[in-house]
Amino acid sequence: MTKPSTQLSATSRPIPSPSALSAPMTSRARDDERTRARSG
């Protein structure tokens, strides 16, 4: 995995994009669940 740095670079580019978007989305979902639990 560390050896193929050129190939990983190409595949790593599109991966961090959705990953970064997924990170904040999950945290928001957790916050929503917390607020829902408090409200409900």
Secondary structure, DSSP 8 states (H G I E B T S, - for coil): --S-HHHHHHHHTTTHHHHHHHHHHHHHHHHHHHHHHHH-
